[in-house]
Amino acid sequence: MSSLVLETEPIAVGVECTDEALSVALADGRRVVVPLSWYPRLWHASEGERANWRLLGDGYAIEWPDLDEHIGIEGIIAGRPGAESPGSLKRWLDSRRA
């Protein structure tokens, strides 16, 4: 099993969401782009909900308060999709319909 070893903590400075991708600008100049389908809450969100984000701490994670979604920058860089269970996602989707 391999593990990710980071020399410095990755810090986000900007976020963009399209209908297809989540793009994160990092303080060191890199931009990481991952499929939006990795994060089902973002996938099911409206454009306005996706646009309402904020950086946590010094940029170690991104929060979407309208969606109760928190994504760590290390996980994005490591290529780890969200790990929400199907049951949890279903409950969240049902609550949005109510």
C-alpha positions in Angstrom: 0.0 0.0 0.0 1.3 3.4 -0.9 0.8 6.6 1.1 0.8 10.2 0.2 3.6 12.2 1.8 3.3 15.9 1.5 6.3 18.2 2.1 4.1 21.2 2.8 0.4 21.5 3.7 -1.6 22.2 0.5 -3.6 25.4 0.9 -6.6 26.3 -1.2 -7.0 29.9 -2.3 -9.9 29.6 -4.7 -12.7 27.3 -5.8 -14.8 26.9 -8.9 -17.6 24.5 -9.6 -19.1 23.7 -12.9 -21.8 21.1 -13.8 -19.0 18.7 -14.4 -16.0 19.5 -12.3 -14.6 21.0 -9.0 -11.5 23.1 -9.6 -9.4 24.2 -6.6 -6.6 26.8 -7.0 -3.7 26.2 -4.6 -1.4 28.8 -2.9 1.6 27.3 -4.7 0.1 28.0 -8.2 -1.3 24.6 -9.0 -4.9 24.0 -9.9 -6.5 20.6 -9.2 -9.6 19.6 -11.1 -11.7 16.5 -10.2 -15.0 15.2 -11.4 -18.0 16.8 -9.6 -19.5 13.3 -9.5 -16.9 12.5 -6.8 -19.0 14.6 -4.4 -22.7 13.7 -4.8 -24.0 16.7 -2.7 -22.2 19.1 -5.0 -23.5 17.1 -8.0 -27.1 17.5 -6.9 -26.7 21.1 -5.8 -27.9 24.2 -7.6 -25.5 26.6 -9.1 -26.2 29.0 -6.3 -25.5 26.4 -3.6 -22.2 25.4 -5.3 -21.2 29.1 -5.4 -21.7 29.5 -1.7 -18.5 28.1 -0.3 -15.9 29.2 2.1 -12.4 28.1 3.0 -11.8 26.6 6.5 -8.8 27.5 8.6 -6.0 28.7 6.3 -7.5 26.9 3.3 -7.0 23.3 4.5 -10.7 22.5 3.5 -13.7 23.8 1.7 -17.1 24.1 3.2 -20.5 24.5 1.5 -22.8 25.5 4.4 -26.0 25.1 2.4 -25.1 21.5 1.6 -23.4 20.5 4.9 -20.5 19.5 2.7 -16.8 19.7 3.8 -14.0 18.6 1.6 -10.3 18.4 2.7 -7.7 19.7 0.2 -5.4 16.7 1.0 -8.1 14.3 -0.1 -8.6 16.1 -3.4 -4.9 16.1 -4.1 -4.7 12.4 -3.1 -7.4 11.6 -5.6 -9.9 10.4 -3.0 -13.6 10.8 -4.0 -16.1 11.6 -1.3 -17.0 8.7 1.0 -20.6 9.4 1.9 -22.6 6.3 2.2 -25.6 5.7 -0.1 -27.9 5.7 2.9 -26.7 9.1 4.1 -26.9 10.5 0.6 -30.5 9.2 0.3 -31.5 10.8 3.6 -29.9 14.1 2.6 -31.7 14.0 -0.8 -35.0 13.1 0.9 -34.6 16.1 3.2 -34.1 18.4 0.3 -37.4 17.3 -1.2 -39.4 17.9 2.0 
